[in-house]
């Protein structure tokens, strides 16, 4: 669309350049004026130039109108986009302001919660509140994972001792202690150097060993407990320190010591798994006991059957004797019947003659 205006502009530029060059040459001093060339008729060129200028003016006006229309449309679209973006930005700023307000409130609550946690930590430094908190955590864990009839808190033995919780498995009890001395473990993290840390760790192991001895007393066969008692550790870090960490030189191997004392350490993540294993074991023992009772019942039935066989044989012997006696009596009855028939056939004697029985002494 812009090729013809460019050509016209180039032609106009050439004509103007030629005129300017002629004017400069004519005004130079000491130069002879050029010999006038024969007259040339430039009317067609000027007409062509005028037509080109008119066409260029018309084309430029059309192009400017199209450009103005396109520019207005682009500006309208851009204005709409800017307005939309501004509204979206305003909404985002509003949401951000609201979220910052909520975050500020949550930060204030976190600060208050941190103060409460600090107060709770100070409160749980005493052994009795700490034990109560451990029992509460254990009760909540059992409550979330077991039915209410499957466990019992603060169970009392026959001798008067009391355990924090027991879990009922068939007709057996699984004792669980929750009063772990974790204050000595927190002192390990406050050690100033390596020697102090080693000393505090040994003190912690000694205290845990004494606690294991206390938990081992909950194994009571006369109260129908299993052969092991559980020592509930309220933290996975403490469980790692007690069970999975290797003992250094001169330290106590708590894992071996727990096995010797029939104590099973359990963390919040492993307690239910241990209880499931114990349930399976108790179920196997119950099945074994039931099998033993069934074997005893089978043995008793076998003895009764052998007794019945003896009575049956004795009855058969009595029946054989009775059969023999029956045959003897049947033969005697036949002889007696024959004798009676013989008596019936003897004629009666005439007059006063005494009748003679036809029976001999041998037959009598």
LOKOL-536966 format. One record per residue (C-alpha): residue number from 1; residue in three letters; z, x, y. Coordinates in nm, 3 decimals, padded with zeros to 5 digits, m for minus. Last residue first. Example, Ala and Ser with C-alpha at 12.3 -4.5 7.8 and 13.67 -1.06 7.14 Angstrom:
BEGIN
+-----+------+---------+---------+---------+
|  nr | rest |       Z |       X |       Y |
+-----+------+---------+---------+---------+
|   2 |  SER |  00.714 |  01.367 | m00.106 |
|   1 |  ALA |  00.780 |  01.230 | m00.450 |
+-----+------+---------+---------+---------+
***
This chain:
BEGIN
+-----+------+---------+---------+---------+
|  nr | rest |       Z |       X |       Y |
+-----+------+---------+---------+---------+
| 364 |  UNK |  08.706 | m03.762 | m14.024 |
| 363 |  UNK |  08.374 | m03.657 | m14.173 |
| 362 |  UNK |  08.553 | m03.412 | m14.394 |
| 361 |  UNK |  08.798 | m03.678 | m14.502 |
| 360 |  UNK |  08.521 | m03.901 | m14.623 |
| 359 |  UNK |  08.409 | m04.219 | m14.460 |
| 358 |  UNK |  08.273 | m04.509 | m14.661 |
| 357 |  UNK |  08.585 | m04.712 | m14.586 |
| 356 |  UNK |  08.711 | m04.896 | m14.880 |
| 355 |  UNK |  08.788 | m05.266 | m14.831 |
| 354 |  UNK |  09.095 | m05.392 | m15.002 |
| 353 |  UNK |  09.035 | m05.660 | m15.244 |
| 352 |  UNK |  09.207 | m05.988 | m15.154 |
| 351 |  UNK |  08.917 | m06.210 | m15.220 |
| 350 |  UNK |  08.573 | m06.061 | m15.164 |
| 349 |  UNK |  08.534 | m05.722 | m14.990 |
| 348 |  UNK |  08.348 | m05.707 | m14.647 |
| 347 |  UNK |  08.013 | m05.531 | m14.654 |
| 346 |  UNK |  07.982 | m05.184 | m14.477 |
| 345 |  UNK |  07.692 | m05.185 | m14.219 |
| 344 |  UNK |  07.910 | m05.197 | m13.904 |
| 343 |  UNK |  08.111 | m04.902 | m14.019 |
| 342 |  UNK |  07.796 | m04.696 | m14.049 |
| 341 |  UNK |  07.692 | m04.796 | m13.696 |
| 340 |  UNK |  08.027 | m04.681 | m13.564 |
| 339 |  UNK |  07.992 | m04.353 | m13.747 |
| 338 |  UNK |  07.647 | m04.299 | m13.597 |
| 337 |  UNK |  07.777 | m04.372 | m13.244 |
| 336 |  UNK |  08.062 | m04.126 | m13.293 |
| 335 |  UNK |  07.818 | m03.859 | m13.404 |
| 334 |  UNK |  07.596 | m03.925 | m13.103 |
| 333 |  UNK |  07.892 | m03.916 | m12.864 |
| 332 |  UNK |  07.995 | m03.584 | m13.011 |
| 331 |  UNK |  07.644 | m03.449 | m12.948 |
| 330 |  UNK |  07.647 | m03.579 | m12.591 |
| 329 |  UNK |  07.993 | m03.435 | m12.535 |
| 328 |  UNK |  07.871 | m03.096 | m12.644 |
| 327 |  UNK |  07.558 | m03.118 | m12.424 |
| 326 |  UNK |  07.767 | m03.223 | m12.124 |
| 325 |  UNK |  08.009 | m02.937 | m12.184 |
| 324 |  UNK |  07.715 | m02.696 | m12.183 |
| 323 |  UNK |  07.578 | m02.851 | m11.865 |
| 322 |  UNK |  07.920 | m02.832 | m11.701 |
| 321 |  UNK |  07.945 | m02.466 | m11.792 |
| 320 |  UNK |  07.600 | m02.403 | m11.645 |
| 319 |  UNK |  07.695 | m02.603 | m11.333 |
| 318 |  UNK |  08.010 | m02.398 | m11.293 |
| 317 |  UNK |  07.805 | m02.080 | m11.315 |
| 316 |  UNK |  07.560 | m02.215 | m11.057 |
| 315 |  UNK |  07.848 | m02.304 | m10.828 |
| 314 |  UNK |  07.978 | m01.949 | m10.861 |
| 313 |  UNK |  07.633 | m01.812 | m10.775 |
| 312 |  UNK |  07.616 | m02.038 | m10.470 |
| 311 |  UNK |  07.966 | m01.935 | m10.362 |
| 310 |  UNK |  07.867 | m01.572 | m10.389 |
| 309 |  UNK |  07.544 | m01.634 | m10.191 |
| 308 |  UNK |  07.747 | m01.816 | m09.924 |
| 307 |  UNK |  07.975 | m01.514 | m09.893 |
| 306 |  UNK |  07.671 | m01.289 | m09.855 |
| 305 |  UNK |  07.543 | m01.525 | m09.586 |
| 304 |  UNK |  07.874 | m01.516 | m09.403 |
| 303 |  UNK |  07.868 | m01.135 | m09.412 |
| 302 |  UNK |  07.513 | m01.132 | m09.278 |
| 301 |  UNK |  07.605 | m01.375 | m09.000 |
| 300 |  UNK |  07.889 | m01.140 | m08.902 |
| 299 |  UNK |  07.650 | m00.843 | m08.897 |
| 298 |  UNK |  07.402 | m01.041 | m08.684 |
| 297 |  UNK |  07.680 | m01.131 | m08.441 |
| 296 |  UNK |  07.783 | m00.766 | m08.417 |
| 295 |  UNK |  07.421 | m00.667 | m08.353 |
| 294 |  UNK |  07.395 | m00.933 | m08.082 |
| 293 |  UNK |  07.712 | m00.804 | m07.918 |
| 292 |  UNK |  07.566 | m00.453 | m07.919 |
| 291 |  UNK |  07.239 | m00.584 | m07.773 |
| 290 |  UNK |  07.432 | m00.765 | m07.499 |
| 289 |  UNK |  07.615 | m00.444 | m07.416 |
| 288 |  UNK |  07.283 | m00.257 | m07.399 |
| 287 |  UNK |  07.133 | m00.530 | m07.178 |
| 286 |  UNK |  07.438 | m00.512 | m06.950 |
| 285 |  UNK |  07.402 | m00.134 | m06.937 |
| 284 |  UNK |  07.033 | m00.170 | m06.849 |
| 283 |  UNK |  07.117 | m00.423 | m06.577 |
| 282 |  UNK |  07.380 | m00.184 | m06.445 |
| 281 |  UNK |  07.118 |  00.091 | m06.430 |
| 280 |  UNK |  06.865 | m00.134 | m06.257 |
| 279 |  UNK |  07.126 | m00.244 | m06.004 |
| 278 |  UNK |  07.227 |  00.119 | m05.948 |
| 277 |  UNK |  06.863 |  00.210 | m05.877 |
| 276 |  UNK |  06.837 | m00.081 | m05.633 |
| 275 |  UNK |  07.159 |  00.029 | m05.465 |
| 274 |  UNK |  07.026 |  00.382 | m05.427 |
| 273 |  UNK |  06.709 |  00.251 | m05.260 |
| 272 |  UNK |  06.922 |  00.031 | m05.033 |
| 271 |  UNK |  07.131 |  00.330 | m04.923 |
| 270 |  UNK |  06.836 |  00.563 | m04.860 |
| 269 |  UNK |  06.722 |  00.473 | m04.507 |
| 268 |  UNK |  07.070 |  00.412 | m04.359 |
| 267 |  UNK |  07.193 |  00.736 | m04.522 |
| 266 |  UNK |  07.360 |  00.770 | m04.863 |
| 265 |  UNK |  07.589 |  01.037 | m05.011 |
| 264 |  UNK |  07.664 |  00.970 | m05.382 |
| 263 |  UNK |  08.014 |  01.062 | m05.504 |
| 262 |  UNK |  08.095 |  01.132 | m05.869 |
| 261 |  UNK |  08.329 |  01.424 | m05.778 |
| 260 |  UNK |  08.119 |  01.687 | m05.956 |
| 259 |  UNK |  07.800 |  01.541 | m05.818 |
| 258 |  UNK |  07.942 |  01.542 | m05.466 |
| 257 |  UNK |  08.043 |  01.908 | m05.503 |
| 256 |  UNK |  07.693 |  02.001 | m05.617 |
| 255 |  UNK |  07.540 |  01.839 | m05.308 |
| 254 |  UNK |  07.810 |  01.975 | m05.079 |
| 253 |  UNK |  07.730 |  02.337 | m05.156 |
| 252 |  UNK |  08.022 |  02.498 | m04.975 |
| 251 |  UNK |  07.958 |  02.792 | m04.746 |
| 250 |  UNK |  08.036 |  03.161 | m04.814 |
| 249 |  UNK |  07.673 |  03.268 | m04.794 |
| 248 |  UNK |  07.460 |  02.989 | m04.650 |
| 247 |  UNK |  07.421 |  02.642 | m04.799 |
| 246 |  UNK |  07.069 |  02.502 | m04.797 |
| 245 |  UNK |  07.013 |  02.196 | m04.581 |
| 244 |  UNK |  06.911 |  01.885 | m04.771 |
| 243 |  UNK |  07.241 |  01.712 | m04.842 |
| 242 |  UNK |  07.504 |  01.745 | m04.567 |
| 241 |  UNK |  07.299 |  01.852 | m04.265 |
| 240 |  UNK |  07.011 |  01.622 | m04.360 |
| 239 |  UNK |  07.251 |  01.331 | m04.403 |
| 238 |  UNK |  07.406 |  01.415 | m04.064 |
| 237 |  UNK |  07.061 |  01.404 | m03.903 |
| 236 |  UNK |  06.983 |  01.075 | m04.081 |
| 235 |  UNK |  07.288 |  00.916 | m03.919 |
| 234 |  UNK |  07.565 |  00.676 | m04.025 |
| 233 |  UNK |  07.645 |  00.855 | m04.353 |
| 232 |  UNK |  07.770 |  00.611 | m04.622 |
| 231 |  UNK |  07.962 |  00.776 | m04.904 |
| 230 |  UNK |  07.885 |  00.577 | m05.221 |
| 229 |  UNK |  08.109 |  00.564 | m05.528 |
| 228 |  UNK |  08.009 |  00.653 | m05.883 |
| 227 |  UNK |  08.121 |  00.555 | m06.236 |
| 226 |  UNK |  08.070 |  00.186 | m06.168 |
| 225 |  UNK |  08.361 | m00.033 | m06.067 |
| 224 |  UNK |  08.523 | m00.286 | m06.301 |
| 223 |  UNK |  08.870 | m00.268 | m06.136 |
| 222 |  UNK |  09.014 | m00.080 | m06.436 |
| 221 |  UNK |  08.716 |  00.157 | m06.407 |
| 220 |  UNK |  08.827 |  00.267 | m06.058 |
| 219 |  UNK |  08.599 |  00.501 | m05.863 |
| 218 |  UNK |  08.738 |  00.455 | m05.509 |
| 217 |  UNK |  08.931 |  00.780 | m05.546 |
| 216 |  UNK |  08.605 |  00.977 | m05.508 |
| 215 |  UNK |  08.584 |  00.866 | m05.143 |
| 214 |  UNK |  08.900 |  01.061 | m05.055 |
| 213 |  UNK |  08.778 |  01.376 | m05.229 |
| 212 |  UNK |  08.447 |  01.341 | m05.045 |
| 211 |  UNK |  08.640 |  01.319 | m04.716 |
| 210 |  UNK |  08.816 |  01.646 | m04.793 |
| 209 |  UNK |  08.479 |  01.809 | m04.858 |
| 208 |  UNK |  08.339 |  01.666 | m04.535 |
| 207 |  UNK |  08.628 |  01.826 | m04.344 |
| 206 |  UNK |  08.564 |  02.162 | m04.506 |
| 205 |  UNK |  08.192 |  02.134 | m04.433 |
| 204 |  UNK |  08.260 |  02.060 | m04.065 |
| 203 |  UNK |  08.498 |  02.356 | m04.035 |
| 202 |  UNK |  08.229 |  02.576 | m04.188 |
| 201 |  UNK |  07.977 |  02.441 | m03.937 |
| 200 |  UNK |  08.217 |  02.511 | m03.649 |
| 199 |  UNK |  08.257 |  02.874 | m03.752 |
| 198 |  UNK |  07.882 |  02.920 | m03.798 |
| 197 |  UNK |  07.813 |  02.766 | m03.455 |
| 196 |  UNK |  08.074 |  02.987 | m03.288 |
| 195 |  UNK |  07.916 |  03.295 | m03.443 |
| 194 |  UNK |  07.569 |  03.182 | m03.333 |
| 193 |  UNK |  07.667 |  03.125 | m02.970 |
| 192 |  UNK |  07.801 |  02.853 | m02.738 |
| 191 |  UNK |  07.848 |  02.576 | m02.995 |
| 190 |  UNK |  07.816 |  02.222 | m02.856 |
| 189 |  UNK |  07.570 |  02.114 | m03.128 |
| 188 |  UNK |  07.829 |  02.199 | m03.396 |
| 187 |  UNK |  08.088 |  01.983 | m03.219 |
| 186 |  UNK |  07.881 |  01.673 | m03.292 |
| 185 |  UNK |  07.926 |  01.741 | m03.664 |
| 184 |  UNK |  08.304 |  01.762 | m03.629 |
| 183 |  UNK |  08.302 |  01.417 | m03.468 |
| 182 |  UNK |  08.106 |  01.278 | m03.764 |
| 181 |  UNK |  08.406 |  01.211 | m03.988 |
| 180 |  UNK |  08.254 |  00.944 | m04.220 |
| 179 |  UNK |  08.442 |  00.615 | m04.241 |
| 178 |  UNK |  08.174 |  00.406 | m04.415 |
| 177 |  UNK |  08.286 |  00.399 | m04.782 |
| 176 |  UNK |  08.086 |  00.204 | m05.041 |
| 175 |  UNK |  08.217 |  00.081 | m05.380 |
| 174 |  UNK |  07.965 | m00.060 | m05.633 |
| 173 |  UNK |  08.133 | m00.330 | m05.844 |
| 172 |  UNK |  08.036 | m00.441 | m06.195 |
| 171 |  UNK |  07.994 | m00.783 | m06.358 |
| 170 |  UNK |  07.622 | m00.813 | m06.271 |
| 169 |  UNK |  07.592 | m00.590 | m05.965 |
| 168 |  UNK |  07.832 | m00.696 | m05.688 |
| 167 |  UNK |  07.826 | m00.466 | m05.384 |
| 166 |  UNK |  08.155 | m00.341 | m05.245 |
| 165 |  UNK |  08.252 | m00.265 | m04.888 |
| 164 |  UNK |  08.505 | m00.072 | m04.676 |
| 163 |  UNK |  08.739 |  00.011 | m04.965 |
| 162 |  UNK |  09.104 | m00.090 | m04.983 |
| 161 |  UNK |  09.393 |  00.049 | m05.185 |
| 160 |  UNK |  09.655 | m00.201 | m05.307 |
| 159 |  UNK |  09.678 | m00.083 | m05.670 |
| 158 |  UNK |  09.473 | m00.380 | m05.787 |
| 157 |  UNK |  09.190 | m00.291 | m05.551 |
| 156 |  UNK |  09.122 | m00.460 | m05.214 |
| 155 |  UNK |  08.766 | m00.519 | m05.086 |
| 154 |  UNK |  08.719 | m00.480 | m04.710 |
| 153 |  UNK |  08.366 | m00.629 | m04.701 |
| 152 |  UNK |  08.207 | m00.812 | m04.994 |
| 151 |  UNK |  07.852 | m00.797 | m05.125 |
| 150 |  UNK |  07.601 | m00.999 | m05.328 |
| 149 |  UNK |  07.722 | m01.345 | m05.226 |
| 148 |  UNK |  07.601 | m01.304 | m04.867 |
| 147 |  UNK |  07.248 | m01.222 | m04.976 |
| 146 |  UNK |  07.130 | m00.863 | m04.932 |
| 145 |  UNK |  06.899 | m00.680 | m04.688 |
| 144 |  UNK |  06.995 | m00.786 | m04.335 |
| 143 |  UNK |  07.362 | m00.851 | m04.415 |
| 142 |  UNK |  07.395 | m00.521 | m04.601 |
| 141 |  UNK |  07.262 | m00.330 | m04.301 |
| 140 |  UNK |  07.477 | m00.528 | m04.057 |
| 139 |  UNK |  07.785 | m00.466 | m04.269 |
| 138 |  UNK |  07.713 | m00.092 | m04.282 |
| 137 |  UNK |  07.665 | m00.075 | m03.904 |
| 136 |  UNK |  07.989 | m00.268 | m03.849 |
| 135 |  UNK |  08.176 | m00.044 | m04.094 |
| 134 |  UNK |  08.053 |  00.262 | m03.905 |
| 133 |  UNK |  08.168 |  00.108 | m03.575 |
| 132 |  UNK |  08.510 |  00.036 | m03.721 |
| 131 |  UNK |  08.539 |  00.394 | m03.843 |
| 130 |  UNK |  08.452 |  00.521 | m03.496 |
| 129 |  UNK |  08.708 |  00.286 | m03.341 |
| 128 |  UNK |  08.976 |  00.430 | m03.576 |
| 127 |  UNK |  08.880 |  00.798 | m03.548 |
| 126 |  UNK |  08.887 |  00.818 | m03.165 |
| 125 |  UNK |  08.569 |  00.956 | m03.011 |
| 124 |  UNK |  08.414 |  00.612 | m03.036 |
| 123 |  UNK |  08.540 |  00.504 | m02.692 |
| 122 |  UNK |  08.389 |  00.806 | m02.517 |
| 121 |  UNK |  08.059 |  00.733 | m02.689 |
| 120 |  UNK |  08.085 |  00.369 | m02.590 |
| 119 |  UNK |  08.147 |  00.466 | m02.227 |
| 118 |  UNK |  07.845 |  00.694 | m02.235 |
| 117 |  UNK |  07.643 |  00.420 | m02.397 |
| 116 |  UNK |  07.755 |  00.177 | m02.126 |
| 115 |  UNK |  07.656 |  00.423 | m01.856 |
| 114 |  UNK |  07.319 |  00.472 | m02.022 |
| 113 |  UNK |  07.283 |  00.095 | m02.042 |
| 112 |  UNK |  07.350 |  00.067 | m01.669 |
| 111 |  UNK |  07.085 |  00.328 | m01.599 |
| 110 |  UNK |  06.847 |  00.156 | m01.839 |
| 109 |  UNK |  06.913 | m00.172 | m01.655 |
| 108 |  UNK |  06.831 | m00.010 | m01.322 |
| 107 |  UNK |  06.516 |  00.136 | m01.471 |
| 106 |  UNK |  06.429 | m00.207 | m01.607 |
| 105 |  UNK |  06.467 | m00.358 | m01.259 |
| 104 |  UNK |  06.248 | m00.085 | m01.109 |
| 103 |  UNK |  05.993 | m00.136 | m01.383 |
| 102 |  UNK |  05.985 | m00.509 | m01.307 |
| 101 |  UNK |  05.927 | m00.433 | m00.938 |
| 100 |  UNK |  05.663 | m00.176 | m01.023 |
|  99 |  UNK |  05.499 | m00.434 | m01.244 |
|  98 |  UNK |  05.491 | m00.684 | m00.956 |
|  97 |  UNK |  05.344 | m00.424 | m00.720 |
|  96 |  UNK |  05.088 | m00.325 | m00.980 |
|  95 |  UNK |  04.994 | m00.688 | m01.033 |
|  94 |  UNK |  04.949 | m00.733 | m00.656 |
|  93 |  UNK |  04.755 | m00.408 | m00.629 |
|  92 |  UNK |  04.533 | m00.517 | m00.915 |
|  91 |  UNK |  04.478 | m00.856 | m00.749 |
|  90 |  UNK |  04.385 | m00.687 | m00.423 |
|  89 |  UNK |  04.153 | m00.448 | m00.605 |
|  88 |  UNK |  03.985 | m00.742 | m00.775 |
|  87 |  UNK |  03.947 | m00.921 | m00.440 |
|  86 |  UNK |  03.807 | m00.605 | m00.280 |
|  85 |  UNK |  03.569 | m00.554 | m00.569 |
|  84 |  UNK |  03.442 | m00.909 | m00.529 |
|  83 |  UNK |  03.401 | m00.862 | m00.151 |
|  82 |  UNK |  03.229 | m00.528 | m00.200 |
|  81 |  UNK |  02.999 | m00.684 | m00.457 |
|  80 |  UNK |  02.918 | m00.973 | m00.224 |
|  79 |  UNK |  02.855 | m00.734 |  00.066 |
|  78 |  UNK |  02.635 | m00.521 | m00.154 |
|  77 |  UNK |  02.433 | m00.825 | m00.259 |
|  76 |  UNK |  02.398 | m00.937 |  00.103 |
|  75 |  UNK |  02.308 | m00.585 |  00.215 |
|  74 |  UNK |  02.049 | m00.561 | m00.059 |
|  73 |  UNK |  01.900 | m00.896 |  00.039 |
|  72 |  UNK |  01.898 | m00.798 |  00.406 |
|  71 |  UNK |  01.738 | m00.462 |  00.324 |
|  70 |  UNK |  01.476 | m00.627 |  00.106 |
|  69 |  UNK |  01.392 | m00.873 |  00.384 |
|  68 |  UNK |  01.382 | m00.595 |  00.644 |
|  67 |  UNK |  01.165 | m00.381 |  00.419 |
|  66 |  UNK |  00.929 | m00.671 |  00.359 |
|  65 |  UNK |  00.909 | m00.736 |  00.734 |
|  64 |  UNK |  00.868 | m00.363 |  00.805 |
|  63 |  UNK |  00.592 | m00.343 |  00.547 |
|  62 |  UNK |  00.414 | m00.644 |  00.698 |
|  61 |  UNK |  00.446 | m00.503 |  01.050 |
|  60 |  UNK |  00.334 | m00.161 |  00.928 |
|  59 |  UNK |  00.034 | m00.313 |  00.757 |
|  58 |  UNK | m00.063 | m00.508 |  01.069 |
|  57 |  UNK | m00.022 | m00.206 |  01.291 |
|  56 |  UNK | m00.215 |  00.012 |  01.048 |
|  55 |  UNK | m00.494 | m00.245 |  01.031 |
|  54 |  UNK | m00.508 | m00.255 |  01.408 |
|  53 |  UNK | m00.500 |  00.125 |  01.427 |
|  52 |  UNK | m00.771 |  00.152 |  01.164 |
|  51 |  UNK | m00.985 | m00.100 |  01.351 |
|  50 |  UNK | m00.934 |  00.095 |  01.673 |
|  49 |  UNK | m01.025 |  00.420 |  01.499 |
|  48 |  UNK | m01.334 |  00.265 |  01.348 |
|  47 |  UNK | m01.432 |  00.131 |  01.686 |
|  46 |  UNK | m01.360 |  00.469 |  01.839 |
|  45 |  UNK | m01.571 |  00.636 |  01.576 |
|  44 |  UNK | m01.857 |  00.392 |  01.625 |
|  43 |  UNK | m01.843 |  00.446 |  02.002 |
|  42 |  UNK | m01.853 |  00.823 |  01.980 |
|  41 |  UNK | m02.221 |  00.863 |  02.087 |
|  40 |  UNK | m02.289 |  01.228 |  02.119 |
|  39 |  UNK | m02.413 |  01.390 |  02.433 |
|  38 |  UNK | m02.579 |  01.731 |  02.387 |
|  37 |  UNK | m02.340 |  02.006 |  02.405 |
|  36 |  UNK | m02.230 |  02.143 |  02.729 |
|  35 |  UNK | m02.235 |  02.520 |  02.732 |
|  34 |  UNK | m01.889 |  02.634 |  02.721 |
|  33 |  UNK | m01.713 |  02.734 |  03.030 |
|  32 |  UNK | m01.694 |  03.101 |  03.074 |
|  31 |  UNK | m01.359 |  03.241 |  03.013 |
|  30 |  UNK | m01.190 |  03.433 |  03.278 |
|  29 |  UNK | m00.903 |  03.189 |  03.306 |
|  28 |  UNK | m00.831 |  02.951 |  03.008 |
|  27 |  UNK | m00.844 |  02.584 |  03.121 |
|  26 |  UNK | m01.151 |  02.481 |  02.920 |
|  25 |  UNK | m01.019 |  02.637 |  02.602 |
|  24 |  UNK | m00.695 |  02.443 |  02.628 |
|  23 |  UNK | m00.873 |  02.115 |  02.689 |
|  22 |  UNK | m01.105 |  02.167 |  02.396 |
|  21 |  UNK | m00.810 |  02.237 |  02.167 |
|  20 |  UNK | m00.629 |  01.926 |  02.284 |
|  19 |  UNK | m00.930 |  01.709 |  02.217 |
|  18 |  UNK | m00.972 |  01.853 |  01.869 |
|  17 |  UNK | m00.602 |  01.798 |  01.787 |
|  16 |  UNK | m00.620 |  01.440 |  01.909 |
|  15 |  UNK | m00.916 |  01.369 |  01.685 |
|  14 |  UNK | m00.752 |  01.535 |  01.385 |
|  13 |  UNK | m00.425 |  01.343 |  01.436 |
|  12 |  UNK | m00.608 |  01.014 |  01.461 |
|  11 |  UNK | m00.784 |  01.087 |  01.133 |
|  10 |  UNK | m00.455 |  01.175 |  00.964 |
|   9 |  UNK | m00.294 |  00.857 |  01.094 |
|   8 |  UNK | m00.579 |  00.655 |  00.954 |
|   7 |  UNK | m00.546 |  00.824 |  00.617 |
|   6 |  UNK | m00.171 |  00.753 |  00.612 |
|   5 |  UNK | m00.228 |  00.391 |  00.704 |
|   4 |  UNK | m00.479 |  00.362 |  00.413 |
|   3 |  UNK | m00.245 |  00.507 |  00.148 |
|   2 |  UNK |  00.067 |  00.295 |  00.235 |
|   1 |  UNK |  00.000 |  00.000 |  00.000 |
+-----+------+---------+---------+---------+
***
